[in-house]
Amino acid sequence: MRLTPVVLALALAGPAFAGDDVTALKAELQRLAARLEVLEKHSQEMEKALASDRVSETEPEIATRLKAIEFQTLSMQKQARQIESLEGITVGASLTGVVQSAGAGATASGERERRANYRGDLSVTLPGGAMGDTEGSIFAHLRFGQGEGVGLRPTYASTPNTTAFQVGSVAAEDSFGILAQAWYQLKVPLLDGGSKANAREHLKFTFGKIDPFVFFDQNAAADDESTKFMNNVFVHNPLLDSGGDVGADAHGFAPGAVLQYTNERDKGAGWGLSAGVFGTSGTRTANSANFAGNLRSPLVILQAQKAAHLNYLPGNYRAYLWRHAGAAGYDNTERPHTGIGVSADQKVTDELTLFGRYGHQLKGKVRFDRAITLGAELNGAQWSRAADSIGFAAGALRTSRSFRIDSPVIDADNNGVADFGYRASGAETQFELYYRYRLNSRFELTPDLQRIRRPGADSTARAITVVGVRAKVGF
């Protein structure tokens, strides 16, 4: 038999009450029993309502509210999981277009040329796992583009438009794309008894398909043709890039490995050492730069770098030595090439940054064996356009002694015609001026003017002038 709350209460209260007190107690207990029945009914309705994820107009209001809170909580947990899964992932993308013009006396075709090109870059960095305190990262870089740019008469400067990205094997009407870089990096903190977060010394080991200039010859004011100087002699050390000693593939990339040590114990005055070895292009190596041959004639490069402050303003100074075991000379013969270089950038005011590079060829038959480039970048804070910049650079590439002697008679392709047909002497000089106008945080326009004097160190050649404008959108 089921005992109701009323009967149970009376049994417990029994002899303690009599008369009117018992009547009042019974009435109170009946009200409590009715209330309990209502609560039990509501509880059953709540259980029934919460058993389903659906929201109904007939269910209790409190159930609807509980479901809303539950949905919000689940949504926040989902977003947190998504954020956690994206943590450590960075993405960058840009699209750069250039229009340039050169007169008939400046071009290889002998006609005035107006050329347009575009280049797109997409890069992704992903977490690459961890082993104890060692962290890994994965970097991938896709590049695509179309248009070769203007074709100048022979010059020591390899191109006035380093953004141009197309090869002759691709039809002009087709866009062209490659996996430019794909490398893996391990970062090892040197703890010295401390914690990983407080480590101020690190070893980094990187291997894969790499742009060597990401790790060597860097410069804060002159190393990005999509935002700063476009003439190749100002983008990298001319002996390595325009001169060809870097030995990378046709697009500037190569398989390789880089070992770096960085020391940041002295805040703002850190230093580091780097060593890299890269595959190179050439017949003796069967072009290992594009993975088609072995690495018996690699490029080896060593670099020391130091950060410094001048009146509390940052600067960076780098010195490096390279050896390319089988670089092609101006006579198309492959020999070991060796050189040294320095790259420096220094802020001298909050608005003005100075930069300079110097290269010196120690071994190898090259068209020019000395290269110096100097310049400055001034931001527009003085005229209330702090995001804008003016850049000016000047360079000189000095003709090597052997090329001065051999240039009139070189016939590297054995066709009975001298390749150059003149006696090179002195130095080719280059000048570039640009104004980068920031329209908004994603878009900028850059008018650009270039002047090349004594192109190819030919004293009889007319100076070359190239004008253009560059547009870039990206994040």
PARO-459839 format. One line per field, with one value per residue (C-alpha): residue in three letters; z, y, x; residue number from 1. Coordinates in steps of 0.1 Angstrom, whole numbers, m for minus. Each point is the difference from the previous one (the first is absolute). Example, Ala and Ser with C-alpha at 12.3 -4.5 7.8 and 13.67 -1.06 7.14 Angstrom:
// residues 2
r: (ALA  SER)
c3: (78  m7)
c2: (m45  34)
c1: (123  14)
k: (1  2)
//
This chain:
// residues 475
r: (MET  ARG  LEU  THR  PRO  VAL  VAL  LEU  ALA  LEU  ALA  LEU  ALA  GLY  PRO  ALA  PHE  ALA  GLY  ASP  ASP  VAL  THR  ALA  LEU  LYS  ALA  GLU  LEU  GLN  ARG  LEU  ALA  ALA  ARG  LEU  GLU  VAL  LEU  GLU  LYS  HIS  SER  GLN  GLU  MET  GLU  LYS  ALA  LEU  ALA  SER  ASP  ARG  VAL  SER  GLU  THR  GLU  PRO  GLU  ILE  ALA  THR  ARG  LEU  LYS  ALA  ILE  GLU  PHE  GLN  THR  LEU  SER  MET  GLN  LYS  GLN  ALA  ARG  GLN  ILE  GLU  SER  LEU  GLU  GLY  ILE  THR  VAL  GLY  ALA  SER  LEU  THR  GLY  VAL  VAL  GLN  SER  ALA  GLY  ALA  GLY  ALA  THR  ALA  SER  GLY  GLU  ARG  GLU  ARG  ARG  ALA  ASN  TYR  ARG  GLY  ASP  LEU  SER  VAL  THR  LEU  PRO  GLY  GLY  ALA  MET  GLY  ASP  THR  GLU  GLY  SER  ILE  PHE  ALA  HIS  LEU  ARG  PHE  GLY  GLN  GLY  GLU  GLY  VAL  GLY  LEU  ARG  PRO  THR  TYR  ALA  SER  THR  PRO  ASN  THR  THR  ALA  PHE  GLN  VAL  GLY  SER  VAL  ALA  ALA  GLU  ASP  SER  PHE  GLY  ILE  LEU  ALA  GLN  ALA  TRP  TYR  GLN  LEU  LYS  VAL  PRO  LEU  LEU  ASP  GLY  GLY  SER  LYS  ALA  ASN  ALA  ARG  GLU  HIS  LEU  LYS  PHE  THR  PHE  GLY  LYS  ILE  ASP  PRO  PHE  VAL  PHE  PHE  ASP  GLN  ASN  ALA  ALA  ALA  ASP  ASP  GLU  SER  THR  LYS  PHE  MET  ASN  ASN  VAL  PHE  VAL  HIS  ASN  PRO  LEU  LEU  ASP  SER  GLY  GLY  ASP  VAL  GLY  ALA  ASP  ALA  HIS  GLY  PHE  ALA  PRO  GLY  ALA  VAL  LEU  GLN  TYR  THR  ASN  GLU  ARG  ASP  LYS  GLY  ALA  GLY  TRP  GLY  LEU  SER  ALA  GLY  VAL  PHE  GLY  THR  SER  GLY  THR  ARG  THR  ALA  ASN  SER  ALA  ASN  PHE  ALA  GLY  ASN  LEU  ARG  SER  PRO  LEU  VAL  ILE  LEU  GLN  ALA  GLN  LYS  ALA  ALA  HIS  LEU  ASN  TYR  LEU  PRO  GLY  ASN  TYR  ARG  ALA  TYR  LEU  TRP  ARG  HIS  ALA  GLY  ALA  ALA  GLY  TYR  ASP  ASN  THR  GLU  ARG  PRO  HIS  THR  GLY  ILE  GLY  VAL  SER  ALA  ASP  GLN  LYS  VAL  THR  ASP  GLU  LEU  THR  LEU  PHE  GLY  ARG  TYR  GLY  HIS  GLN  LEU  LYS  GLY  LYS  VAL  ARG  PHE  ASP  ARG  ALA  ILE  THR  LEU  GLY  ALA  GLU  LEU  ASN  GLY  ALA  GLN  TRP  SER  ARG  ALA  ALA  ASP  SER  ILE  GLY  PHE  ALA  ALA  GLY  ALA  LEU  ARG  THR  SER  ARG  SER  PHE  ARG  ILE  ASP  SER  PRO  VAL  ILE  ASP  ALA  ASP  ASN  ASN  GLY  VAL  ALA  ASP  PHE  GLY  TYR  ARG  ALA  SER  GLY  ALA  GLU  THR  GLN  PHE  GLU  LEU  TYR  TYR  ARG  TYR  ARG  LEU  ASN  SER  ARG  PHE  GLU  LEU  THR  PRO  ASP  LEU  GLN  ARG  ILE  ARG  ARG  PRO  GLY  ALA  ASP  SER  THR  ALA  ARG  ALA  ILE  THR  VAL  VAL  GLY  VAL  ARG  ALA  LYS  VAL  GLY  PHE)
c3: (0  m9  29  m10  16  20  16  7  17  22  10  12  17  15  38  1  m13  8  m9  m20  m3  m18  m24  m8  m4  m24  m21  m2  m10  m27  m15  1  m16  m28  m5  m2  m27  m20  3  m9  m31  m10  6  m23  m27  4  m5  m30  m15  6  m15  m34  m16  m17  13  3  9  24  22  32  m4  22  m23  m30  19  10  m36  m11  25  m10  m37  8  21  m28  m26  22  5  m38  m7  27  m17  m34  14  17  m33  m18  26  m15  m36  m19  m36  m22  m35  m25  m36  m17  m34  m19  m32  m13  m31  m17  m32  m32  8  33  m12  m16  m27  m10  5  28  23  25  19  28  23  33  27  28  32  25  31  29  33  19  34  m7  33  31  16  36  m2  m37  m23  m37  m26  m37  m26  m35  m26  m33  m27  m33  m26  m36  m21  m6  3  m23  m16  2  m19  18  34  31  19  m9  0  8  12  25  4  m36  2  m32  m19  m37  0  11  m27  6  2  29  37  16  35  22  35  7  35  22  31  35  30  34  27  30  31  19  35  22  30  m7  m15  m36  1  13  m24  m17  m21  m28  m27  m31  m27  m33  m30  m32  m30  10  m11  12  4  27  23  m15  m12  16  2  16  m26  m33  m3  m12  m36  6  24  m3  m28  m32  m18  8  11  29  11  8  m2  m38  m1  14  m19  m31  m4  5  28  20  m25  7  m25  m26  27  28  21  7  22  31  37  25  35  22  35  15  33  14  35  m5  m9  m31  m8  m9  m23  m20  m23  m30  m24  m32  m28  m32  m32  m31  m37  m26  m24  24  27  m25  15  36  7  m16  15  m33  11  29  24  m7  m9  26  12  36  18  35  17  33  10  28  11  14  11  m10  24  9  m36  m14  m26  m15  m13  m19  m15  m21  m21  m28  m22  m31  m10  m37  m11  m37  m9  m28  m24  10  16  35  27  38  10  33  14  31  8  26  4  25  9  27  11  6  9  6  m36  m19  m6  m18  m16  m19  m16  m12  m19  m10  m22  11  m26  m33  m35  4  m20  31  32  23  8  24  5  24  7  24  8  15  13  m4  36  m8  m24  20  m21  24  m20  m32  m9  m23  m10  m19  m8  m21  m10  m18  m15  m9  m30  8  m14  m19  m16  m11  m18  m14  m8  m37  m10  21  m20  26  m24  m27  m28  m14  14  31  27  12  m29  21  26  34  24  31  19  m8  23  10  17  12  15  12  20  17  6  24  m9  28  22  m29  m31  m11  m33  m7  m29  m9  m20  m9  m19  m11  m12  m20  m4  m1  7  m37  m2  m34  12  7  35  6  17  12  15  15  27  24  17  29  20  28  36)
c2: (0  35  25  35  29  9  m35  m1  34  m9  m33  19  28  m23  5  34  18  m1  19  32  m4  m33  15  29  m23  m22  30  12  m35  m2  33  m13  m32  19  21  m30  m15  32  0  m37  7  29  m22  m26  27  13  m35  m6  34  m4  m35  17  27  16  31  m1  27  m24  m8  19  34  m11  m30  24  22  m30  m12  35  0  m34  10  30  m20  m26  28  15  m33  m6  34  m7  m33  18  27  m27  m19  33  11  4  2  31  9  27  10  27  10  23  16  21  21  13  19  3  19  m16  8  m20  m33  m31  2  35  11  19  m26  4  m32  m11  m30  m14  m23  m16  m15  m22  m13  m22  m8  m30  m15  m29  m20  0  m22  10  37  m2  15  m6  21  m6  28  m1  27  0  25  7  27  11  25  3  38  22  m15  23  0  m19  14  m13  6  m32  17  33  m20  m27  m7  m14  m37  m20  m23  m5  m36  13  16  37  m4  m25  9  m19  m14  m20  m13  26  m11  m29  m5  m14  18  m13  26  m12  22  m1  1  3  m12  24  m4  m2  33  18  m15  27  m23  m23  m23  m2  m27  5  m23  m2  22  34  36  5  37  m7  m10  19  36  13  37  20  27  m19  m36  0  8  1  30  16  1  m19  m1  m33  16  17  m30  m23  0  5  m25  m28  8  21  m15  m36  m13  m11  m27  m4  m12  23  14  5  m32  m30  m31  5  0  28  m1  31  10  31  17  27  2  37  14  21  m11  m36  m19  m32  m23  m19  m26  m12  m24  0  m18  20  2  m9  m28  m17  m3  m10  29  m11  33  m14  m35  m15  m9  m6  25  m4  37  18  36  3  32  11  32  19  26  26  22  34  33  35  25  m26  m6  m36  m12  m33  m9  m32  m14  m31  m22  m23  m27  m13  m32  1  35  9  29  25  m25  m26  m21  m13  7  5  35  16  33  21  25  22  13  28  20  26  24  34  18  m13  7  m7  m34  m3  m32  m12  m32  m9  m30  m11  m29  m19  m27  m7  15  25  31  21  m8  30  12  27  13  27  16  13  m3  29  m5  28  10  34  7  m18  m32  m23  m31  14  m3  15  m22  9  m23  2  m28  m7  m33  0  m19  m28  1  m33  12  32  m20  m27  18  9  m36  m22  m26  m23  m16  m5  15  21  33  18  m1  35  17  29  5  4  24  19  m5  m2  23  m3  24  m6  23  m10  14  m25  14  m19  3  m22  m29  m24  20  21  16  7  22  m10  15  m18  12  m23  17  m18  m32  m30  23  11  35  5  m11  25  2  m20  15  m21  15  m20  m4  m29  m9  m24  m14  m25  m10)
c1: (0  13  2  m10  19  m32  m3  37  0  m30  15  31  m19  m27  m3  16  m31  m37  m33  3  38  m4  m26  24  29  m20  m9  36  12  m26  13  35  m10  m18  31  22  m23  3  38  2  m22  23  31  m15  m7  36  14  m21  9  37  0  m2  23  m30  m16  m38  m25  m18  30  8  18  29  6  2  25  21  2  10  28  11  1  20  25  4  5  27  17  m1  15  27  9  2  22  22  3  10  25  35  m13  9  m10  13  m12  8  m5  25  m4  26  m2  33  12  34  10  11  37  m3  m15  14  m27  9  m36  m17  m15  m28  m5  m23  3  m14  11  m19  15  m18  19  m11  18  m12  10  23  m2  21  26  5  11  7  m26  m6  m16  m10  2  m15  1  m19  8  m18  2  0  21  37  4  21  30  31  32  28  7  17  m33  m19  m34  m17  m31  6  m37  m3  m8  m3  23  4  m13  m34  m23  m4  m38  4  5  28  2  24  6  27  10  m8  21  0  17  9  6  20  2  33  m14  31  m20  m29  m34  m9  m19  31  25  21  21  m13  11  m21  3  m19  m1  m20  m6  12  6  36  m6  m25  29  30  7  m32  m6  m28  0  7  m10  m37  m6  m38  2  35  26  m7  33  17  33  m17  m21  30  37  7  29  m23  m32  6  35  m14  22  m31  m5  m38  m25  m16  m24  25  m6  21  1  21  6  8  13  m4  11  m16  10  m24  13  9  m34  1  36  m4  23  0  18  m14  13  m18  5  m21  m3  11  m7  25  11  25  m26  m28  m19  m5  m17  m32  5  13  35  24  14  37  5  m22  m1  14  m6  9  m13  5  m26  m3  m28  10  m15  10  m15  m26  m9  3  24  13  34  9  32  2  23  m11  15  m18  19  m11  m12  m2  23  m5  16  m26  27  m7  26  0  m12  7  m11  m7  m27  m15  m36  m10  m31  m2  m27  16  m33  m35  m8  33  17  33  12  30  15  34  12  35  8  31  1  m17  m4  m28  m11  2  19  m9  m34  m12  m36  m10  m34  m26  m37  m19  m35  m26  m5  14  m29  m26  2  18  m10  16  37  25  29  32  29  32  24  31  12  37  12  25  35  m4  m32  16  26  m23  m32  8  7  m22  m19  m15  m25  26  m21  29  m14  12  m26  7  19  13  27  m17  16  m8  m33  m36  m20  m37  m24  m36  m26  m34  m29  m23  m35  m21  m37  m12  13  m3  9  29  13  37  12  36  28  33  31  29  32  27  m22  23  29  m1  13  m17  m35  m27  m15  m32  m31  m29  m31  m29  m26  m6  m32  m3  m29  5  m1)
k: (1  2  3  4  5  6  7  8  9  10  11  12  13  14  15  16  17  18  19  20  21  22  23  24  25  26  27  28  29  30  31  32  33  34  35  36  37  38  39  40  41  42  43  44  45  46  47  48  49  50  51  52  53  54  55  56  57  58  59  60  61  62  63  64  65  66  67  68  69  70  71  72  73  74  75  76  77  78  79  80  81  82  83  84  85  86  87  88  89  90  91  92  93  94  95  96  97  98  99  100  101  102  103  104  105  106  107  108  109  110  111  112  113  114  115  116  117  118  119  120  121  122  123  124  125  126  127  128  129  130  131  132  133  134  135  136  137  138  139  140  141  142  143  144  145  146  147  148  149  150  151  152  153  154  155  156  157  158  159  160  161  162  163  164  165  166  167  168  169  170  171  172  173  174  175  176  177  178  179  180  181  182  183  184  185  186  187  188  189  190  191  192  193  194  195  196  197  198  199  200  201  202  203  204  205  206  207  208  209  210  211  212  213  214  215  216  217  218  219  220  221  222  223  224  225  226  227  228  229  230  231  232  233  234  235  236  237  238  239  240  241  242  243  244  245  246  247  248  249  250  251  252  253  254  255  256  257  258  259  260  261  262  263  264  265  266  267  268  269  270  271  272  273  274  275  276  277  278  279  280  281  282  283  284  285  286  287  288  289  290  291  292  293  294  295  296  297  298  299  300  301  302  303  304  305  306  307  308  309  310  311  312  313  314  315  316  317  318  319  320  321  322  323  324  325  326  327  328  329  330  331  332  333  334  335  336  337  338  339  340  341  342  343  344  345  346  347  348  349  350  351  352  353  354  355  356  357  358  359  360  361  362  363  364  365  366  367  368  369  370  371  372  373  374  375  376  377  378  379  380  381  382  383  384  385  386  387  388  389  390  391  392  393  394  395  396  397  398  399  400  401  402  403  404  405  406  407  408  409  410  411  412  413  414  415  416  417  418  419  420  421  422  423  424  425  426  427  428  429  430  431  432  433  434  435  436  437  438  439  440  441  442  443  444  445  446  447  448  449  450  451  452  453  454  455  456  457  458  459  460  461  462  463  464  465  466  467  468  469  470  471  472  473  474  475)
//
